[in-house]
């Protein structure tokens, strides 16, 4: 599904040649894998996730998605791919705090043109799937950290993506809620067949995935 060839990313700096976040990285991820990307802070793992999720573009090399070279796609083309193929779960949740859980999950569907009734029904279904059927009318401010991340997962599934990208999804959670979120991601992968790519610094969580990709200084560590 994913193939990166000699992928590089350099961020320009005013007084130097720039910061090289990725340095000729090669990577393959098959459809249906649950992969964790691990490494110390600043190693390039979040940069890689942003490129894989069509949020950013590499400076050099190639990124092939389903055998299509998407390296030079325009902002609009990448936006379409994001909406159709990718779902995102973030450490900080990135939810709209004063909206209800259901309203947060509805938003991606409304952006794709679904009507209110259809979007509301689908959002309710997804919240039930993540165990929050009784909290769908609660505002995000009324939910615990674990519940907020469940809403985040439901929102990520709203447009039925092929891939789920999780950036430190348990970083703000205690051990009990972390275990619940990992169980949920594993079920989406094993039972739902979804490709899950997770950035984490937690080796224990990484060990629960199918494969660990270790990043060091912008390259895959051997």
N, C-alpha and C positions, 0 to 999 in steps of 0.2 A: 504493500500500500504506500509506504514512504521509503524514498531512497535519497540520501544526501551524498553528494560527491564533492569532496574537497571544499566543503562549505566554509566560508569565512565571513566575519563581520567586524568592521572597524568603525568606531565612533570618532568623528573628528574632534580634535582639541585645538584650541587657539595657539598654544605655544609648543606644540610637539607634532609628531607625525600622526598622532591619533592613538586611541586605545583599541587594541585588538582583542575583542571578546571571544571570537571563534577563529581558529587557526587551521584551516584545511581539514575539517572534520568529515569523516565518512560514517554513515549510519544507515541501517535498514530496519524497518519495523513492518512486520507482517500484519495483515488484517486479522483482527481477533486477539491480538496480543495484549497483555497487561504489562507495561514496561515502566519501570521507575528510572528516573534520571537523577543521579546523585553526585555530590561533590561539594567542596567547601564554598563559602560565600565568595562571589566574584569570579567563579571558575567558568561561567558562561552558560550555565544550565537554563536560567530563565530567558536569556537571549535566544537559545536554541528553541525553547518552547514557543516563544513569540513568533519565530520564523515558521516552525512546523504548523502553528495555528493560524497562519496567514495574517498575523498582526504586524509583521515586519518583513523586510526583504534582506537577503544577504548582500554583502559587498562583492563576493566572488564565489565561484563554484556553482553547483546546480542543486535544485530541489525538485525532485520528481514526485508527484502525487498521482497514484494510480496510472503510472506510465506517462503522465503529461508533465512537461517541464513548466512549472509555475514560477520559476525564478524571476522572470521579468514581467509578471502580470502587473497590470495597472492597479491603482488603489481601488477602483470600482470592481475590477475582476476579482481581486482578493476579498473584497467586501461580500460579493455574491458567494464565493466559496465558503467564507466564514459562516454565513447564514445557512447555507445548505449542508455543510459537511462537518462543522466543528461546534462543540459545546464547551463552555469554560466554567471551571470552578476555581474560585480565588480564596486565598488565605483570609483576606479582609472582607469576604462575602460580596462586596460591591452591590448591595441591595439598596433600594430606595426606602429609607427608614420610615417615612410617614405613610407609605402605602401598605395595604394588607399583603399577606403572603400570596394570596391568589392574584392580586393585581400585579405583583412583581413577576409572577410566572407567566401571566398573560402577555406582558409587554413584547417579548420577542415574536409572538404569534401575530400580534396586531401590526408590528412592523412589516411582516410578510403579507399583510392584507387579509388575514382571517377576520371574520366578523366577530362582534362582541360575544354573541351567544356561543358560537363554536369555540372561541378562545377560552371563555369561562368554563365550559364543560371540560375541555382538555386540561386546563389548569387544575381543576378540582380532581380530575383523575390522577394527575401526576403527584399532587400533594397527598392523595391517599396512598399512592405507591411508595412514597417516602415516609409514611406513617404520620402525616400531619393533617388528616382529614378534619380533625376537630379544631384545628388552629388556622384554617384558611382565611377567616375573617379578621384574625389578629394582625395588628400592625407589626412590622419588623421590630420595633422598639419593645414590644411586649414578649418577644421570644428569646430564649436562651441562645448561647453560642452554637450549641449542637443543632438546635432547631433552625437557626438561621442558615447553617451550612446545608441542612436538608432542603430548605427552600432554594438555596443556590444550586443544588443538584437538580431539583425539579425544573428550575428555570433553564438549566443547561440542556435538559432533555426536551424542551418545549418544541423545537423544530426537528426532532428525530434525527440528530446528527449521526454520522458514521464514526466519528472520533470524539472522545471526551478528553479534554486537557485539564489537568488539575495541578495548580501551582501551590504547593505547600497547603493542601486542603485541610490538614489537621493542625496547622501551625498555631492557631488561637484556641485550641480545644484541649480539655483535660483528657486523661488516658481512656476513660470510659467512652466519652463521645468520639474520640479518635478511633477507637475500635469499631464503633457503630458505623462511622463514615467509611472506614476501610472495608467493612463487611458489605456495605451498600455498593461501593465501587466494584468489589469482586463479583457481586451478584449481577451487576449490569454487564460485566465482562463475560462471566461464565454462562449465565442463563440467557442474557440478551444478545451475546455475541458482539458486543461493542468493543472497539479498540480503545484502550484507556492508556494515556501517557501521563505519568505523574512525576512532578518535580518534588523531591523531598531531601532533607538532610538527615532524616531519621533512618538509620540502618535497619532497625527492627521492622519498621513499616515497609521498607524496600524489600525485605526478605519475604514479604507476603505476596509479592508480584511474580509474574512468570520469569522476568529477566531484569537484571540490573545493568544499566549503562552508566559507567563512572566517567565523569568529566573532570579533567585536570588541566588548568591553564589553557582552556579553549579547545582542547582535543579530547578524543576518547582515550581514556587510560587503558593501557594493555595489562 
